[in-house]
Amino acid sequence: MSDKSNVSIRLCISPSLDYSEENVKDYLGSIPLGDLGLDKKDSTSLQVIAKLDKKCFVGDHPVSLKNTFWWIAYSEAGNPVGFSGLKMCKKKENKGLGYFSRAGVIKSYRGHGTQKKMIKARIRKAKELGLTHCVTYVKGFNLASANSLISCGFKLYNPHYKWGGKTALYFVKCLECGK
Ligand SMILES: CC(C)(COP(=O)(O)OP(=O)(O)OC[C@H]1O[C@@H](n2cnc3c(N)ncnc32)[C@H](O)[C@@H]1OP(=O)(O)O)[C@@H](O)C(=O)NCCC(=O)NCCS
């Protein structure tokens, strides 16, 4: 039997991805591409991520896939079981910030540390990119998400602009202060 804690996290997509027609084929059929933030058809990894997104966020709007580093978590058998993203904030006032975009783990693989591994992979990348902080938010009821961030050294904070809505919980991790 496969060990569910033995997943490997692979960086599959970088923001520099060429979204041209030759690269991106056979996209998700039923989802309007505009909703995904893409204007062309998709490549394999993007297709996997969009499918995982659909599975993990049932009924939610599809995540925008553009301008983001994306990781896929693979099971021992090589099946995709999770995904997560990191976006570099572009605005001048947000310089140095890395935003943790969506992350999800399929139901049968939850509770085995995959999300924590994906958080650590994103922190490593953010440091490599020279970023100073990682930020994200979770909906108040999402205990699994909040606990995984806390477990990886994130702290709750109160941003001036509440980009995830008034009731969300906002988290930050300083990458330079070693906490
Ligand atoms: C949130 C989610 C990604 C967590 O993935 P996971 O791989 O099961 O998480 P982990 O196994 O790495 O567990 C991380 C931490 O959360 C805790 N946790 C897990 N499930 C929990 C739950 N239901 N309630 C409270 N804490 C929980 C774990 O105990 C662990 O903390 P610890 O190290 O202090 O023990 C997964 O539940 C999911 O995909 N949910 C649906 C989509 C979603 O909400 N994504 C996040 C919002 S962007």
The ligand as an ORCA input file, in Angstrom:
! r2SCAN-3c Opt
* xyz 0 1
  C      -6.367     23.014      3.555
  C      -5.736     21.765      2.930
  C      -4.904     22.195      1.730
  C      -4.806     21.105      3.984
  O      -4.070     20.075      3.358
  P      -3.448     18.824      4.148
  O      -2.411     18.236      3.274
  O      -4.527     17.947      4.619
  O      -2.767     19.544      5.409
  P      -1.615     18.923      6.304
  O      -1.805     17.450      6.417
  O      -0.299     19.414      5.781
  O      -1.956     19.538      7.735
  C      -1.558     20.817      8.045
  C      -1.924     21.218      9.459
  O      -3.339     21.443      9.551
  C      -3.881     20.646     10.589
  N      -5.185     20.183     10.133
  C      -5.441     19.365      9.091
  N      -6.776     19.192      8.968
  C      -7.348     19.892      9.981
  C      -8.690     20.127     10.359
  N      -9.706     19.587      9.702
  N      -8.929     20.917     11.447
  C      -7.906     21.493     12.120
  N      -6.602     21.317     11.784
  C      -6.332     20.539     10.726
  C      -2.910     19.499     10.781
  O      -3.001     18.974     12.062
  C      -1.575     20.178     10.504
  O      -1.144     20.921     11.626
  P      -0.011     20.364     12.644
  O       1.248     20.220     11.863
  O       0.073     21.448     13.656
  O      -0.539     19.071     13.145
  C      -6.816     20.718      2.517
  O      -7.639     20.477      3.616
  C      -7.691     21.184      1.345
  O      -7.307     21.020      0.190
  N      -8.855     21.787      1.639
  C      -9.769     22.264      0.569
  C      -9.185     23.449     -0.176
  C      -8.708     24.551      0.753
  O      -9.422     24.936      1.669
  N      -7.476     25.095      0.493
  C      -6.860     26.100      1.310
  C      -7.351     27.449      1.054
  S      -6.393     28.284     -0.175
*
